[in-house]
Amino acid sequence: MAGNVARTTQELRNAAAALEGANRDLSEKTADIGEQLTSLESSWQSDSAKTICHSYRALDPKFKEYQRIVESYVHFLRQTADKYEKENQRR
């Protein structure tokens, strides 16, 4: 199997937290870029500006979908850690 596999529930939780932080950073960066483009539109009036802004905005739904996928995976990792701990407590 390629890559590292978490061996403890704490490692699962740490991985979830790291992914959550990276996802939050990405969300903030994409929002910042969107705001900068909006600001740029008011001062840069050209077909090129319109094309760039339109192209970036067309990607926005993809960025949001990727963010939801990562959020879902973070939830899965935390749920897996919880279930594993709960199962081990029963033993």
N, C-alpha and C positions, 0 to 999 in steps of 0.2 A: 504494500500500500504506500502510495506517495504522500509526502508531507508529514506533518506532526499531528498526532491524535491526542486530544486532551485525555489525561488519565484520572483526573479527580474532578469532583464537582466544583471545586474552587477554580480549577483551570477552565472549566466550562463558563463559570461566571466571569472570570477575568477576560476570556475571549469575547463574551457577550458585551462586557463593558467597553472593551477596546473597539469593537465594531460599532457600538452605539455612539461612541465619541467621534470616530471617523465619519460616521454617517451624519452626525450633527454638524461637523466641520464642513462637510461637502454641501450640506443644505445651506449653511450660512454663506459659503463662497458663491454658490450659484445665485442666491438671493442678492448678494452684493454686486455680482456681475450684471444681473438684471437691472438693478438700480442705477448702476453706472451707465448702462446702455440707454436707459430712459433719460438720464441727464445729458448724455452725449447727443441724443436725438434733437434736443432743443438747440444745440449749438452747431451741430454738423448736419447741414441740410444737403443731402445729395442722394443719388440713386444707390451709391455704394453703402452709405449709412443705412438706408432703408433695407437693403439686402442683408447686411450683417445683422441688424436688429431682428429682422424677420426670421432669419436662419436660426439665431440663438433662441428666440421665443418658440420656434417650432420644436426645439429640443426639450423645452421645459417639461412637457408631459413624460418624456423618457426619464429625465432626472427624477421626477417625482415617483415614477414607477420603480426605479432602481432603489430609491430610498425606502419605499414600502416593502420591497423584497428584503432588504437588509433588516428593516424593523421586524419583519416576520421571522427571519433567521435568528435574530437576537432573542425574540420571544421563545422560539423553539429551543435554543440553547439553555435558557433559564428554566423552561418547563422540564427539559430533560434532566437538569441538575436536581430540580425539586422532586421529580418522580423517583429518581435514583436514590436520593436520600430517604424519601418516604419508604421506599421498598426495603432499604437496608435497616430502617428502624423496626420494621415488622419482624425481622429475623432475630 
